[in-house]
């Protein structure tokens, strides 16, 4: 259901926290450009993530690792121009926060200052605690990300569920509690067994946002291109495809090409006209009165 002008207030951190307290689910979806962000915002989604998944869904990279700060900021700027209501989060790309806490603060600040994001998200637990704390101390809200962390998927032995053993589950819980202690306002749990994610959620006072982690999280996030069937090179198990737009778009473009080749487009209704007297003046100017 779309928004009316009267309810286009900006979603705040306080409202996101209150949803957990009230057992109301938080909705989150990615967007990477002006038109997609405009649609997601009008649909009433609480949080828009300009995810580093843009690397694969839009920019053609084979993983999220390759996307740069400048590329992320470019897409964040486009998204922020379209959004009036949703809370905006910029995804910090690989090596934008790992080098040093000082560099992490500098890069996080660019998401806020240059791209008008409301917060940043970054992957990892204990190993990036210093950077998270520094960013939060600088006054920038941080969303954590645990479980399957695509930027370090190689270290995790590929794109596999995390927390499937008791030891892994305890480590996830400890990292989640650490992120909460550091001051993160929420945590994404990706590809975590549902029971583990639900247990972690119950132990936290901050919201969890699940992606492939069951319905026990405080909210859910998916990728815009996945739910609309626009990206079919790799579709994770946890994706629900709400539409299959790619074949529809493909057919439409094929029809356009065929219409051009076979002189069915443009039609009369698609063309502009010049007044007859102006046309005669144009011909006279070129000495071509016979045309």
N, C-alpha and C positions, 0 to 999 in steps of 0.2 A: 504494500500500500504506500503510495507516494506521500510526500510531505506537503503541507500547505504553508503559506507564508507565516502563519501564526505559530507554527511549531518548529521553525527553522532555527532554534537556539543551538548553540555550540555545545556538543557533548563534552563534559569535563571529567577530570580524573576522579573527582568526588562521586560523580554519578556512576562511573565504572565500578568503583569500590562498593557503592551502595547496592548495586545489582547482586553482588555476591552475598552481601548481608541479607538481602531480601529473597535469596534463592531464585533470582531472575537471570536467565541465560544472557550472555553477552554475545553479540553477533560481530564478526570480523571477516573482512574479505580483502583481497589484494586489489590494487588498481595501479596502472602504470602511465596513464595519459589523461588528457582533459576529458574526452568523451566517456571513457569507461568510469572515471572517477565521478563525473556528473551523474551517471546512471546509478552507481552504487550509493551515492549520497542521497539521491532522490528516493531510493528504495527504503531508506531509513536504517541502513546498517550503522551500528554504533561506532565501529572502528575501521578505518581504512589503513592497511599496511602497504606502503610502497616497498615491496619485498625485493630482496636480491635475486629472487626467482625471475625477475625481469631479464636476467642474463640469458636464460634458456627460452622463456616464452616469447620474448620480444627481440632480443639482440642476437640470437642464434648461437650463443656459446654452448659448449657441451656440459658445463657445470656452472655453479654460482661463483666459483672461485675467481673467474676472470673479470667480473664486472668491477669497474673502478669507482672511486669517489665522485669524479666528475660526471660519469654516466648516471650514477644514483641521484645526484643532485639535479641533473637535467630532468629526470622523470618526476622527481619530487616537486619541482617547481611547476610542472604542468598539472600535476594532480592538485596541488594546493590552490591553484587558480580556479578550479571547478567546485571545490568543496565549501559548503556553508555550515554544515551541521556536524558531520562525523569527526571523531578524534583522529588525528593524523600521526602516523608513526613511520619514520624513515629507517630502513634496515641498513645498519652499518656493514659495509662489505669487508671481505677478507683482507687482513693486514691494515685496516683503518683504525684498529683499536688494540692490536696485539703488541705493537712495537714498544710503546711506553704509555703510561697514564697521561702524560702531557700531550702526546700526539692524539690519544683517544679523545681528550677534552676538546682539542682544537677541531678535530673532524666532527665530533658530535655537535659542536657549536655551529658548524657550517650548515648542518641540517636545519637548525632552528633559525639562524640569522639569514641565510641565503635562500632557503627553500620553504620557509614558513611551516615546518613540521611542528607538532606539539610535543613529540617525544622521539626517542630512538630505541631501536631494538638491537641487541647483540647476542651472539651465541657464546655459550660456555658457562662454566661454574667457577670453581676455586681458582683455576689457572688464569682467569681474567678478572678476578675480584678487585685487584688494585685499580684497574681501568674503570670498572663499574662504579666503584666508590668515588673516584675522582670526578667522573661525569656527573654523578648525583650531587656531589659537593659543589659543583659549578652551577647547580640549579636547574639541571636538565633531567627530566623524568626518563627513566630507563625501564624497558620491558626486557626481561631475561628470556632465554631460549635454551631448553634442556632436552635430553633424549637424543633423537637423531638430529645431529647438527650438520647440515649439508656441507658447510665450509670445511669441515674436518672429517668428512665421510670416509676418506681413505684410511685415516687413523682408526676409525670405528669398523673397519673391514667392509666398507661399502654401505649402500643404502638399506640398512637392516633395522628392525625394531630393537630398541634399547630397553634394558631393565627386565630382561626375561629370566635372569637368575636372581636369587636372593641377594647376592653380593652387589650386583648391578643396581637392583632396586633400592638397596640401602644407600648406595652412592648417589643415586638420583635424589632421594629424599634429603640427604645431607646437603647436597648442592642447592636444592630448592629452599631449604631453611636458611642457608647462607645468603642466597640472593635476596630473600625477604629481609634478613638482618641488615644487609648492605643498603636496603632502601628501594629495591625494585618495586614498581607499583603493580606488576603482573608478570606472569611467566608463561611462555608458550611451552607446551609439552608435546613433542612430535614423535610419533611412532613408538609410544609407550604402551605396554599391555594395559587394558582398560582397568583392571583391578588395581594395578600399581598406581596409575594416574589418579584414580578415585581416592586411594589412600593418601597420596601426596596432597591432593586438593583438600581433603578433610583436615590435614595437619597445618595448613597455611591460613593466614588471615587475609592474604592478598589473592586476587583471582588467578585461576589457571585458564589458559586458552588451549584447547586441544586441537590437534591435527593428526588424525589417525590414532587417537588415544581414548576412544570411547566417549560415552555420554555423561560420564561422571565429572567431567571438568566443568568449570564455571561458564565456559563459552566455547565457541568453535571458530576456526578459521580455515578457509580454503582459498585456492588460487582462481582468480577470475576466469582465466582461459580454460581451466580444467572443468569448472561447473557448466561452462557454455559449449564445451566440445570444440574449442578453437585450437587446442594443442594436443596432438595425438601421438607424438613421438615416444612419450613415456607417461603413462597414467597410473599413479599409485593405487594400491588396493583400496585405500581409504577415501578415494574421490567418489562423490555422487555426481553424475552428469545430469544436470537439470534440463539441458538442451543439447542438441547435436548440430551446432551451427556450421561447422566446417563444410560438410557436403552441400548444405543449402547455399552457402556463399560461393562454393566452387561452381555449382550449377548456374547461379546467377551470373557469374563472370563469364562462363562459357556461353550463355545465352547472349550476353552483351557482345562478345567477340563475333558470334555468328550473325547477329543483327547488323553489325558494321560491315562485315564482309559481304553479306547478301542484301545490302541497301535497305534494310528495314529500320535502321536508325541512322541519323535523326529523322523524325517525322515532322510534318508541318507544325505541329503543336510545340515542337522543341526549338523552333527557329525564330529569329527576330527579323523585322522588316524595316525598310527605309521608305519614306514617303516618295511618291512618284516624281514630284517636282524636284526633290532633293537628289533623286537618282539621275534625272536629266542633267542637273547642274554638274553632278559628278562626272557624267559621260562627256559633257561639253568641255570640261576642264582638260580632258585628255584627248579631245578631238576624235571621240569615238561615238558619234551620234547615232550610228546605225545599230548599235547593240541594244 
